Amino acid sequence: MSVVKVIELIASSDKGFDDAVKQAVKEASKTIRNIDSVWVKDMKVHVKDGKIKSYGVICKVSFRLDDDNK
């Protein structure tokens, strides 16, 4: 039987939304195995002096739990 766990991560980038998602996956991959998918739940930008300074995403990361019976 396969079990999937979902966690929520917040990541940011000064390059764009795509890079913020990549950063979330990169950091999660350091300690989590079997990542299957990432759902971007929300996006936002930080603005200073009328210019975008950074892009942020809230992601739900899904990964399969190890099956100890294998």
PDB file with one MODEL, atoms N, CA, C and O in Angstrom:
MODEL        1
ATOM      1  N   MET A   1       0.851  -1.172   0.000  1.00  0.00           N
ATOM      2  CA  MET A   1       0.000   0.000   0.000  1.00  0.00           C
ATOM      3  C   MET A   1       0.897   1.234   0.000  1.00  0.00           C
ATOM      4  O   MET A   1       1.890   1.293   0.725  1.00  0.00           O
ATOM      5  N   SER A   2       0.543   2.202  -0.806  1.00  0.00           N
ATOM      6  CA  SER A   2       1.320   3.425  -0.913  1.00  0.00           C
ATOM      7  C   SER A   2       0.618   4.560  -0.163  1.00  0.00           C
ATOM      8  O   SER A   2      -0.591   4.750  -0.291  1.00  0.00           O
ATOM      9  N   VAL A   3       1.394   5.302   0.616  1.00  0.00           N
ATOM     10  CA  VAL A   3       0.861   6.434   1.367  1.00  0.00           C
ATOM     11  C   VAL A   3       1.595   7.688   0.918  1.00  0.00           C
ATOM     12  O   VAL A   3       2.819   7.693   0.787  1.00  0.00           O
ATOM     13  N   VAL A   4       0.830   8.755   0.682  1.00  0.00           N
ATOM     14  CA  VAL A   4       1.405  10.025   0.248  1.00  0.00           C
ATOM     15  C   VAL A   4       1.190  11.058   1.350  1.00  0.00           C
ATOM     16  O   VAL A   4       0.097  11.190   1.899  1.00  0.00           O
ATOM     17  N   LYS A   5       2.250  11.777   1.654  1.00  0.00           N
ATOM     18  CA  LYS A   5       2.178  12.847   2.646  1.00  0.00           C
ATOM     19  C   LYS A   5       2.287  14.182   1.918  1.00  0.00           C
ATOM     20  O   LYS A   5       2.980  14.288   0.906  1.00  0.00           O
ATOM     21  N   VAL A   6       1.602  15.202   2.437  1.00  0.00           N
ATOM     22  CA  VAL A   6       1.628  16.537   1.851  1.00  0.00           C
ATOM     23  C   VAL A   6       2.080  17.527   2.922  1.00  0.00           C
ATOM     24  O   VAL A   6       1.546  17.551   4.030  1.00  0.00           O
ATOM     25  N   ILE A   7       3.074  18.343   2.569  1.00  0.00           N
ATOM     26  CA  ILE A   7       3.527  19.402   3.461  1.00  0.00           C
ATOM     27  C   ILE A   7       3.419  20.739   2.738  1.00  0.00           C
ATOM     28  O   ILE A   7       3.372  20.785   1.509  1.00  0.00           O
ATOM     29  N   GLU A   8       3.381  21.800   3.487  1.00  0.00           N
ATOM     30  CA  GLU A   8       3.281  23.134   2.904  1.00  0.00           C
ATOM     31  C   GLU A   8       4.602  23.864   3.124  1.00  0.00           C
ATOM     32  O   GLU A   8       5.141  23.883   4.231  1.00  0.00           O
ATOM     33  N   LEU A   9       5.111  24.463   2.057  1.00  0.00           N
ATOM     34  CA  LEU A   9       6.365  25.206   2.099  1.00  0.00           C
ATOM     35  C   LEU A   9       6.162  26.612   1.567  1.00  0.00           C
ATOM     36  O   LEU A   9       5.308  26.842   0.711  1.00  0.00           O
ATOM     37  N   ILE A  10       6.943  27.544   2.069  1.00  0.00           N
ATOM     38  CA  ILE A  10       6.966  28.910   1.560  1.00  0.00           C
ATOM     39  C   ILE A  10       8.371  29.158   1.032  1.00  0.00           C
ATOM     40  O   ILE A  10       9.350  28.903   1.732  1.00  0.00           O
ATOM     41  N   ALA A  11       8.479  29.651  -0.190  1.00  0.00           N
ATOM     42  CA  ALA A  11       9.780  29.929  -0.793  1.00  0.00           C
ATOM     43  C   ALA A  11       9.733  31.257  -1.525  1.00  0.00           C
ATOM     44  O   ALA A  11       8.668  31.736  -1.914  1.00  0.00           O
ATOM     45  N   SER A  12      10.919  31.846  -1.704  1.00  0.00           N
ATOM     46  CA  SER A  12      10.970  33.126  -2.418  1.00  0.00           C
ATOM     47  C   SER A  12      12.187  33.180  -3.323  1.00  0.00           C
ATOM     48  O   SER A  12      13.124  32.392  -3.196  1.00  0.00           O
ATOM     49  N   SER A  13      12.141  34.134  -4.242  1.00  0.00           N
ATOM     50  CA  SER A  13      13.229  34.341  -5.189  1.00  0.00           C
ATOM     51  C   SER A  13      13.180  35.782  -5.674  1.00  0.00           C
ATOM     52  O   SER A  13      12.113  36.393  -5.732  1.00  0.00           O
ATOM     53  N   ASP A  14      14.325  36.310  -6.016  1.00  0.00           N
ATOM     54  CA  ASP A  14      14.338  37.645  -6.621  1.00  0.00           C
ATOM     55  C   ASP A  14      14.266  37.566  -8.137  1.00  0.00           C
ATOM     56  O   ASP A  14      14.249  38.597  -8.809  1.00  0.00           O
ATOM     57  N   LYS A  15      14.225  36.342  -8.689  1.00  0.00           N
ATOM     58  CA  LYS A  15      14.193  36.134 -10.142  1.00  0.00           C
ATOM     59  C   LYS A  15      12.782  35.982 -10.702  1.00  0.00           C
ATOM     60  O   LYS A  15      12.492  36.485 -11.788  1.00  0.00           O
ATOM     61  N   GLY A  16      11.889  35.283  -9.963  1.00  0.00           N
ATOM     62  CA  GLY A  16      10.535  35.068 -10.471  1.00  0.00           C
ATOM     63  C   GLY A  16       9.845  33.928  -9.755  1.00  0.00           C
ATOM     64  O   GLY A  16      10.435  33.240  -8.923  1.00  0.00           O
ATOM     65  N   PHE A  17       8.567  33.743 -10.101  1.00  0.00           N
ATOM     66  CA  PHE A  17       7.766  32.687  -9.479  1.00  0.00           C
ATOM     67  C   PHE A  17       8.334  31.304  -9.780  1.00  0.00           C
ATOM     68  O   PHE A  17       8.416  30.452  -8.895  1.00  0.00           O
ATOM     69  N   ASP A  18       8.724  31.088 -11.033  1.00  0.00           N
ATOM     70  CA  ASP A  18       9.272  29.794 -11.436  1.00  0.00           C
ATOM     71  C   ASP A  18      10.491  29.443 -10.586  1.00  0.00           C
ATOM     72  O   ASP A  18      10.623  28.309 -10.126  1.00  0.00           O
ATOM     73  N   ASP A  19      11.366  30.399 -10.382  1.00  0.00           N
ATOM     74  CA  ASP A  19      12.563  30.156  -9.587  1.00  0.00           C
ATOM     75  C   ASP A  19      12.211  29.909  -8.121  1.00  0.00           C
ATOM     76  O   ASP A  19      12.872  29.111  -7.455  1.00  0.00           O
ATOM     77  N   ALA A  20      11.189  30.574  -7.615  1.00  0.00           N
ATOM     78  CA  ALA A  20      10.765  30.349  -6.230  1.00  0.00           C
ATOM     79  C   ALA A  20      10.296  28.905  -6.048  1.00  0.00           C
ATOM     80  O   ALA A  20      10.610  28.281  -5.035  1.00  0.00           O
ATOM     81  N   VAL A  21       9.555  28.372  -7.007  1.00  0.00           N
ATOM     82  CA  VAL A  21       9.111  26.976  -6.940  1.00  0.00           C
ATOM     83  C   VAL A  21      10.323  26.044  -7.010  1.00  0.00           C
ATOM     84  O   VAL A  21      10.401  25.065  -6.268  1.00  0.00           O
ATOM     85  N   LYS A  22      11.255  26.349  -7.895  1.00  0.00           N
ATOM     86  CA  LYS A  22      12.466  25.531  -8.003  1.00  0.00           C
ATOM     87  C   LYS A  22      13.243  25.532  -6.689  1.00  0.00           C
ATOM     88  O   LYS A  22      13.787  24.502  -6.292  1.00  0.00           O
ATOM     89  N   GLN A  23      13.299  26.662  -6.020  1.00  0.00           N
ATOM     90  CA  GLN A  23      13.992  26.745  -4.732  1.00  0.00           C
ATOM     91  C   GLN A  23      13.296  25.879  -3.681  1.00  0.00           C
ATOM     92  O   GLN A  23      13.954  25.219  -2.877  1.00  0.00           O
ATOM     93  N   ALA A  24      11.962  25.887  -3.694  1.00  0.00           N
ATOM     94  CA  ALA A  24      11.208  25.054  -2.756  1.00  0.00           C
ATOM     95  C   ALA A  24      11.531  23.575  -2.966  1.00  0.00           C
ATOM     96  O   ALA A  24      11.764  22.846  -2.001  1.00  0.00           O
ATOM     97  N   VAL A  25      11.545  23.132  -4.222  1.00  0.00           N
ATOM     98  CA  VAL A  25      11.836  21.733  -4.536  1.00  0.00           C
ATOM     99  C   VAL A  25      13.287  21.401  -4.189  1.00  0.00           C
ATOM    100  O   VAL A  25      13.569  20.335  -3.642  1.00  0.00           O
ATOM    101  N   LYS A  26      14.196  22.306  -4.504  1.00  0.00           N
ATOM    102  CA  LYS A  26      15.621  22.080  -4.218  1.00  0.00           C
ATOM    103  C   LYS A  26      15.854  21.890  -2.720  1.00  0.00           C
ATOM    104  O   LYS A  26      16.551  20.960  -2.314  1.00  0.00           O
ATOM    105  N   GLU A  27      15.279  22.758  -1.904  1.00  0.00           N
ATOM    106  CA  GLU A  27      15.472  22.664  -0.456  1.00  0.00           C
ATOM    107  C   GLU A  27      14.776  21.440   0.128  1.00  0.00           C
ATOM    108  O   GLU A  27      15.334  20.756   0.985  1.00  0.00           O
ATOM    109  N   ALA A  28      13.554  21.163  -0.335  1.00  0.00           N
ATOM    110  CA  ALA A  28      12.823  19.997   0.173  1.00  0.00           C
ATOM    111  C   ALA A  28      13.549  18.700  -0.180  1.00  0.00           C
ATOM    112  O   ALA A  28      13.556  17.750   0.603  1.00  0.00           O
ATOM    113  N   SER A  29      14.153  18.672  -1.355  1.00  0.00           N
ATOM    114  CA  SER A  29      14.847  17.461  -1.816  1.00  0.00           C
ATOM    115  C   SER A  29      16.067  17.121  -0.970  1.00  0.00           C
ATOM    116  O   SER A  29      16.561  15.995  -1.024  1.00  0.00           O
ATOM    117  N   LYS A  30      16.552  18.069  -0.200  1.00  0.00           N
ATOM    118  CA  LYS A  30      17.709  17.798   0.654  1.00  0.00           C
ATOM    119  C   LYS A  30      17.367  16.834   1.789  1.00  0.00           C
ATOM    120  O   LYS A  30      18.233  16.098   2.261  1.00  0.00           O
ATOM    121  N   THR A  31      16.107  16.837   2.228  1.00  0.00           N
ATOM    122  CA  THR A  31      15.728  15.983   3.356  1.00  0.00           C
ATOM    123  C   THR A  31      14.536  15.068   3.072  1.00  0.00           C
ATOM    124  O   THR A  31      14.213  14.208   3.891  1.00  0.00           O
ATOM    125  N   ILE A  32      13.884  15.240   1.930  1.00  0.00           N
ATOM    126  CA  ILE A  32      12.690  14.448   1.610  1.00  0.00           C
ATOM    127  C   ILE A  32      12.945  13.656   0.332  1.00  0.00           C
ATOM    128  O   ILE A  32      13.403  14.201  -0.673  1.00  0.00           O
ATOM    129  N   ARG A  33      12.641  12.362   0.390  1.00  0.00           N
ATOM    130  CA  ARG A  33      12.748  11.500  -0.792  1.00  0.00           C
ATOM    131  C   ARG A  33      11.368  11.325  -1.419  1.00  0.00           C
ATOM    132  O   ARG A  33      10.350  11.616  -0.790  1.00  0.00           O
ATOM    133  N   ASN A  34      11.342  10.856  -2.640  1.00  0.00           N
ATOM    134  CA  ASN A  34      10.119  10.446  -3.342  1.00  0.00           C
ATOM    135  C   ASN A  34       9.132  11.588  -3.582  1.00  0.00           C
ATOM    136  O   ASN A  34       7.922  11.369  -3.524  1.00  0.00           O
ATOM    137  N   ILE A  35       9.617  12.792  -3.848  1.00  0.00           N
ATOM    138  CA  ILE A  35       8.705  13.901  -4.161  1.00  0.00           C
ATOM    139  C   ILE A  35       8.013  13.598  -5.485  1.00  0.00           C
ATOM    140  O   ILE A  35       8.666  13.320  -6.491  1.00  0.00           O
ATOM    141  N   ASP A  36       6.680  13.657  -5.470  1.00  0.00           N
ATOM    142  CA  ASP A  36       5.880  13.355  -6.657  1.00  0.00           C
ATOM    143  C   ASP A  36       5.392  14.608  -7.368  1.00  0.00           C
ATOM    144  O   ASP A  36       5.413  14.680  -8.596  1.00  0.00           O
ATOM    145  N   SER A  37       4.950  15.600  -6.589  1.00  0.00           N
ATOM    146  CA  SER A  37       4.358  16.768  -7.226  1.00  0.00           C
ATOM    147  C   SER A  37       4.405  17.968  -6.293  1.00  0.00           C
ATOM    148  O   SER A  37       4.589  17.847  -5.082  1.00  0.00           O
ATOM    149  N   VAL A  38       4.229  19.138  -6.915  1.00  0.00           N
ATOM    150  CA  VAL A  38       4.163  20.393  -6.175  1.00  0.00           C
ATOM    151  C   VAL A  38       2.976  21.177  -6.715  1.00  0.00           C
ATOM    152  O   VAL A  38       2.861  21.399  -7.920  1.00  0.00           O
ATOM    153  N   TRP A  39       2.104  21.590  -5.818  1.00  0.00           N
ATOM    154  CA  TRP A  39       0.955  22.418  -6.182  1.00  0.00           C
ATOM    155  C   TRP A  39       1.198  23.807  -5.613  1.00  0.00           C
ATOM    156  O   TRP A  39       1.398  23.964  -4.409  1.00  0.00           O
ATOM    157  N   VAL A  40       1.181  24.818  -6.483  1.00  0.00           N
ATOM    158  CA  VAL A  40       1.359  26.196  -6.032  1.00  0.00           C
ATOM    159  C   VAL A  40       0.007  26.698  -5.535  1.00  0.00           C
ATOM    160  O   VAL A  40      -0.918  26.923  -6.316  1.00  0.00           O
ATOM    161  N   LYS A  41      -0.083  26.865  -4.238  1.00  0.00           N
ATOM    162  CA  LYS A  41      -1.329  27.264  -3.585  1.00  0.00           C
ATOM    163  C   LYS A  41      -1.572  28.769  -3.698  1.00  0.00           C
ATOM    164  O   LYS A  41      -2.705  29.215  -3.882  1.00  0.00           O
ATOM    165  N   ASP A  42      -0.491  29.544  -3.584  1.00  0.00           N
ATOM    166  CA  ASP A  42      -0.632  31.004  -3.607  1.00  0.00           C
ATOM    167  C   ASP A  42       0.668  31.633  -4.079  1.00  0.00           C
ATOM    168  O   ASP A  42       1.742  31.048  -3.938  1.00  0.00           O
ATOM    169  N   MET A  43       0.559  32.827  -4.638  1.00  0.00           N
ATOM    170  CA  MET A  43       1.724  33.571  -5.104  1.00  0.00           C
ATOM    171  C   MET A  43       1.587  35.014  -4.649  1.00  0.00           C
ATOM    172  O   MET A  43       0.481  35.544  -4.535  1.00  0.00           O
ATOM    173  N   LYS A  44       2.734  35.643  -4.390  1.00  0.00           N
ATOM    174  CA  LYS A  44       2.708  37.058  -4.044  1.00  0.00           C
ATOM    175  C   LYS A  44       4.044  37.686  -4.414  1.00  0.00           C
ATOM    176  O   LYS A  44       5.033  36.985  -4.630  1.00  0.00           O
ATOM    177  N   VAL A  45       4.063  39.006  -4.484  1.00  0.00           N
ATOM    178  CA  VAL A  45       5.309  39.726  -4.715  1.00  0.00           C
ATOM    179  C   VAL A  45       5.497  40.750  -3.605  1.00  0.00           C
ATOM    180  O   VAL A  45       4.530  41.260  -3.040  1.00  0.00           O
ATOM    181  N   HIS A  46       6.750  41.039  -3.305  1.00  0.00           N
ATOM    182  CA  HIS A  46       7.078  42.108  -2.371  1.00  0.00           C
ATOM    183  C   HIS A  46       7.513  43.315  -3.204  1.00  0.00           C
ATOM    184  O   HIS A  46       8.356  43.196  -4.092  1.00  0.00           O
ATOM    185  N   VAL A  47       6.937  44.459  -2.911  1.00  0.00           N
ATOM    186  CA  VAL A  47       7.184  45.673  -3.693  1.00  0.00           C
ATOM    187  C   VAL A  47       7.846  46.718  -2.813  1.00  0.00           C
ATOM    188  O   VAL A  47       7.467  46.906  -1.657  1.00  0.00           O
ATOM    189  N   LYS A  48       8.843  47.398  -3.375  1.00  0.00           N
ATOM    190  CA  LYS A  48       9.501  48.499  -2.684  1.00  0.00           C
ATOM    191  C   LYS A  48       9.760  49.612  -3.698  1.00  0.00           C
ATOM    192  O   LYS A  48      10.320  49.382  -4.770  1.00  0.00           O
ATOM    193  N   ASP A  49       9.348  50.798  -3.339  1.00  0.00           N
ATOM    194  CA  ASP A  49       9.525  51.969  -4.212  1.00  0.00           C
ATOM    195  C   ASP A  49       8.926  51.744  -5.601  1.00  0.00           C
ATOM    196  O   ASP A  49       9.489  52.173  -6.609  1.00  0.00           O
ATOM    197  N   GLY A  50       7.787  51.071  -5.638  1.00  0.00           N
ATOM    198  CA  GLY A  50       7.085  50.854  -6.898  1.00  0.00           C
ATOM    199  C   GLY A  50       7.669  49.772  -7.784  1.00  0.00           C
ATOM    200  O   GLY A  50       7.253  49.630  -8.933  1.00  0.00           O
ATOM    201  N   LYS A  51       8.632  49.001  -7.273  1.00  0.00           N
ATOM    202  CA  LYS A  51       9.255  47.940  -8.062  1.00  0.00           C
ATOM    203  C   LYS A  51       9.185  46.619  -7.310  1.00  0.00           C
ATOM    204  O   LYS A  51       9.258  46.580  -6.082  1.00  0.00           O
ATOM    205  N   ILE A  52       9.041  45.544  -8.067  1.00  0.00           N
ATOM    206  CA  ILE A  52       9.018  44.211  -7.470  1.00  0.00           C
ATOM    207  C   ILE A  52      10.413  43.867  -6.983  1.00  0.00           C
ATOM    208  O   ILE A  52      11.384  43.933  -7.736  1.00  0.00           O
ATOM    209  N   LYS A  53      10.499  43.497  -5.708  1.00  0.00           N
ATOM    210  CA  LYS A  53      11.784  43.126  -5.111  1.00  0.00           C
ATOM    211  C   LYS A  53      11.953  41.614  -4.987  1.00  0.00           C
ATOM    212  O   LYS A  53      13.065  41.104  -5.121  1.00  0.00           O
ATOM    213  N   SER A  54      10.860  40.893  -4.732  1.00  0.00           N
ATOM    214  CA  SER A  54      10.964  39.438  -4.657  1.00  0.00           C
ATOM    215  C   SER A  54       9.607  38.802  -4.934  1.00  0.00           C
ATOM    216  O   SER A  54       8.553  39.422  -4.792  1.00  0.00           O
ATOM    217  N   TYR A  55       9.681  37.548  -5.334  1.00  0.00           N
ATOM    218  CA  TYR A  55       8.505  36.754  -5.664  1.00  0.00           C
ATOM    219  C   TYR A  55       8.386  35.635  -4.640  1.00  0.00           C
ATOM    220  O   TYR A  55       9.382  34.997  -4.299  1.00  0.00           O
ATOM    221  N   GLY A  56       7.190  35.394  -4.153  1.00  0.00           N
ATOM    222  CA  GLY A  56       6.990  34.347  -3.159  1.00  0.00           C
ATOM    223  C   GLY A  56       5.895  33.383  -3.565  1.00  0.00           C
ATOM    224  O   GLY A  56       4.931  33.755  -4.235  1.00  0.00           O
ATOM    225  N   VAL A  57       6.060  32.131  -3.143  1.00  0.00           N
ATOM    226  CA  VAL A  57       5.052  31.103  -3.406  1.00  0.00           C
ATOM    227  C   VAL A  57       4.792  30.303  -2.136  1.00  0.00           C
ATOM    228  O   VAL A  57       5.689  30.098  -1.317  1.00  0.00           O
ATOM    229  N   ILE A  58       3.572  29.865  -1.990  1.00  0.00           N
ATOM    230  CA  ILE A  58       3.207  28.888  -0.973  1.00  0.00           C
ATOM    231  C   ILE A  58       2.872  27.620  -1.741  1.00  0.00           C
ATOM    232  O   ILE A  58       1.967  27.605  -2.575  1.00  0.00           O
ATOM    233  N   CYS A  59       3.612  26.558  -1.451  1.00  0.00           N
ATOM    234  CA  CYS A  59       3.484  25.308  -2.207  1.00  0.00           C
ATOM    235  C   CYS A  59       3.061  24.160  -1.307  1.00  0.00           C
ATOM    236  O   CYS A  59       3.396  24.123  -0.123  1.00  0.00           O
ATOM    237  N   LYS A  60       2.330  23.237  -1.877  1.00  0.00           N
ATOM    238  CA  LYS A  60       2.038  21.969  -1.218  1.00  0.00           C
ATOM    239  C   LYS A  60       2.863  20.907  -1.956  1.00  0.00           C
ATOM    240  O   LYS A  60       2.691  20.683  -3.154  1.00  0.00           O
ATOM    241  N   VAL A  61       3.751  20.271  -1.215  1.00  0.00           N
ATOM    242  CA  VAL A  61       4.650  19.270  -1.781  1.00  0.00           C
ATOM    243  C   VAL A  61       4.153  17.884  -1.371  1.00  0.00           C
ATOM    244  O   VAL A  61       3.957  17.612  -0.187  1.00  0.00           O
ATOM    245  N   SER A  62       3.952  17.013  -2.358  1.00  0.00           N
ATOM    246  CA  SER A  62       3.472  15.647  -2.119  1.00  0.00           C
ATOM    247  C   SER A  62       4.618  14.661  -2.323  1.00  0.00           C
ATOM    248  O   SER A  62       5.366  14.750  -3.297  1.00  0.00           O
ATOM    249  N   PHE A  63       4.743  13.723  -1.389  1.00  0.00           N
ATOM    250  CA  PHE A  63       5.770  12.706  -1.538  1.00  0.00           C
ATOM    251  C   PHE A  63       5.290  11.393  -0.939  1.00  0.00           C
ATOM    252  O   PHE A  63       4.538  11.359   0.036  1.00  0.00           O
ATOM    253  N   ARG A  64       5.756  10.309  -1.564  1.00  0.00           N
ATOM    254  CA  ARG A  64       5.391   8.964  -1.121  1.00  0.00           C
ATOM    255  C   ARG A  64       6.244   8.579   0.082  1.00  0.00           C
ATOM    256  O   ARG A  64       7.456   8.797   0.081  1.00  0.00           O
ATOM    257  N   LEU A  65       5.623   8.014   1.096  1.00  0.00           N
ATOM    258  CA  LEU A  65       6.358   7.509   2.247  1.00  0.00           C
ATOM    259  C   LEU A  65       6.976   6.173   1.891  1.00  0.00           C
ATOM    260  O   LEU A  65       6.397   5.390   1.138  1.00  0.00           O
ATOM    261  N   ASP A  66       8.154   5.915   2.435  1.00  0.00           N
ATOM    262  CA  ASP A  66       8.828   4.649   2.183  1.00  0.00           C
ATOM    263  C   ASP A  66       7.991   3.493   2.717  1.00  0.00           C
ATOM    264  O   ASP A  66       7.403   3.572   3.795  1.00  0.00           O
ATOM    265  N   ASP A  67       7.953   2.428   1.942  1.00  0.00           N
ATOM    266  CA  ASP A  67       7.262   1.215   2.375  1.00  0.00           C
ATOM    267  C   ASP A  67       8.299   0.270   2.974  1.00  0.00           C
ATOM    268  O   ASP A  67       9.107  -0.301   2.242  1.00  0.00           O
ATOM    269  N   ASP A  68       8.286   0.102   4.275  1.00  0.00           N
ATOM    270  CA  ASP A  68       9.272  -0.714   4.959  1.00  0.00           C
ATOM    271  C   ASP A  68       9.136  -2.209   4.652  1.00  0.00           C
ATOM    272  O   ASP A  68      10.024  -2.996   4.979  1.00  0.00           O
ATOM    273  N   ASN A  69       8.022  -2.596   4.022  1.00  0.00           N
ATOM    274  CA  ASN A  69       7.798  -4.011   3.734  1.00  0.00           C
ATOM    275  C   ASN A  69       8.481  -4.476   2.446  1.00  0.00           C
ATOM    276  O   ASN A  69       8.462  -5.663   2.122  1.00  0.00           O
ATOM    277  N   LYS A  70       9.075  -3.552   1.726  1.00  0.00           N
ATOM    278  CA  LYS A  70       9.711  -3.947   0.444  1.00  0.00           C
ATOM    279  C   LYS A  70      11.120  -4.417   0.650  1.00  0.00           C
ATOM    280  O   LYS A  70      11.795  -4.783  -0.313  1.00  0.00           O
TER     281      LYS A  70
ENDMDL
END
